[in-house]
Amino acid sequence: MIIFDIDGTVLPGTSCERMFVPYLMHRGILSPMSFINFCFRGLMLLPKGLTYPIKANKGYLRGFSTEHISAFAKEFFELEVVPHISKAAIERINDHKRRGERVVVFSGMPDFLLANF
């Protein structure tokens, strides 16, 4: 079995969620107040480590229904994520699959983002 993490591997140097928050801001979907709340919550989580606030802070999702945010996630995936997907990672995944190996792709991102992969 071969295991690939999407963030940092299939999406080298970044994470899907790290790209999604600015996308929501630039599209006017995430209000400035929601962003401030998100940043404040991130600061509160900072004592747990530098990467913990990014992984644990889902405050930007407050007030959105699953259906509503999923619609934005699909558009975001096509416009912003697809161009950043590592061709080398996809080739490696396909090589493993051709050899009959079981390939598992995982991520800590929310399901509404992961579903697009």
C-alpha positions as CSV (number, residue, x, y, z in Angstrom):
1,M,0.0,0.0,0.0
2,I,1.2,3.5,-1.0
3,I,0.0,6.5,0.9
4,F,0.0,10.0,-0.4
5,D,-1.0,13.2,1.5
6,I,-2.6,15.8,-0.8
7,D,-1.4,18.9,1.0
8,G,2.3,19.4,0.4
9,T,2.7,16.4,-2.0
10,V,-0.1,16.4,-4.6
11,L,-0.3,20.2,-4.0
12,P,3.4,21.0,-3.4
13,G,4.4,23.8,-1.1
14,T,0.8,24.6,0.0
15,S,-2.5,23.2,1.2
16,C,-5.9,23.3,-0.3
17,E,-7.4,25.1,2.7
18,R,-4.5,27.6,2.7
19,M,-5.5,28.5,-0.9
20,F,-9.3,28.4,-0.2
21,V,-9.4,31.2,2.4
22,P,-7.8,33.9,0.2
23,Y,-10.1,32.7,-2.7
24,L,-13.2,33.3,-0.5
25,M,-11.8,36.7,0.5
26,H,-11.0,37.8,-3.1
27,R,-14.5,36.7,-4.3
28,G,-16.2,38.6,-1.6
29,I,-17.7,35.4,-0.1
30,L,-15.9,35.7,3.2
31,S,-16.7,38.9,4.9
32,P,-13.9,41.0,6.4
33,M,-15.4,40.4,9.9
34,S,-15.3,36.6,9.3
35,F,-11.7,36.9,8.2
36,I,-10.9,38.9,11.4
37,N,-12.6,36.3,13.5
38,F,-10.6,33.6,11.6
39,C,-7.3,35.4,12.3
40,F,-8.1,36.1,15.9
41,R,-9.0,32.4,16.5
42,G,-5.7,31.5,14.8
43,L,-3.8,33.7,17.2
44,M,-5.5,32.0,20.1
45,L,-4.4,28.6,18.8
46,L,-0.8,29.7,18.1
47,P,0.5,28.5,21.5
48,K,-0.1,24.9,20.3
49,G,2.4,25.3,17.5
50,L,2.9,27.2,14.3
51,T,1.0,24.7,12.0
52,Y,-1.8,23.9,14.5
53,P,-3.8,27.1,13.8
54,I,-4.0,26.3,10.1
55,K,-5.1,22.8,10.7
56,A,-7.5,23.4,13.5
57,N,-9.1,26.8,12.7
58,K,-12.3,26.4,10.8
59,G,-13.8,29.6,11.9
60,Y,-14.1,30.9,8.4
61,L,-16.8,28.3,7.7
62,R,-19.1,29.8,10.4
63,G,-22.5,30.7,8.9
64,F,-22.2,28.7,5.7
65,S,-24.3,25.7,5.0
66,T,-22.6,22.6,3.6
67,E,-24.4,23.0,0.3
68,H,-23.4,26.6,0.0
69,I,-19.7,26.2,0.7
70,S,-19.5,23.0,-1.4
71,A,-20.7,25.0,-4.5
72,F,-17.8,27.5,-3.9
73,A,-15.4,24.6,-3.3
74,K,-16.1,23.0,-6.7
75,E,-15.5,26.2,-8.6
76,F,-12.4,26.9,-6.5
77,F,-11.0,23.5,-7.3
78,E,-11.4,23.9,-11.0
79,L,-10.0,27.5,-11.1
80,E,-7.3,27.4,-8.4
81,V,-6.4,23.9,-7.4
82,V,-6.1,22.0,-10.7
83,P,-3.4,24.3,-12.1
84,H,-1.3,23.6,-8.9
85,I,-1.6,19.8,-8.8
86,S,1.8,18.2,-9.2
87,K,2.1,16.3,-12.5
88,A,5.0,14.3,-10.9
89,A,2.8,13.3,-8.0
90,I,0.0,12.2,-10.3
91,E,2.5,10.2,-12.4
92,R,3.8,8.5,-9.3
93,I,0.3,7.6,-8.2
94,N,-0.5,6.2,-11.7
95,D,2.8,4.2,-11.7
96,H,1.8,2.6,-8.4
97,K,-1.7,1.8,-9.6
98,R,-0.3,0.3,-12.9
99,R,1.9,-2.0,-10.7
100,G,-1.3,-3.2,-9.0
101,E,-0.4,-1.5,-5.7
102,R,-3.2,-0.1,-3.5
103,V,-3.0,3.7,-3.4
104,V,-4.4,5.7,-0.5
105,V,-4.8,9.4,-0.7
106,F,-5.5,11.2,2.5
107,S,-5.8,14.7,3.9
108,G,-7.0,16.7,6.9
109,M,-8.9,19.1,4.7
110,P,-12.7,19.4,5.1
111,D,-14.7,16.9,3.1
112,F,-16.2,19.5,0.9
113,L,-12.7,20.3,-0.5
114,L,-11.5,16.7,-0.5
115,A,-14.5,15.4,-2.5
116,N,-13.2,17.3,-5.5
117,F,-10.0,15.3,-5.6
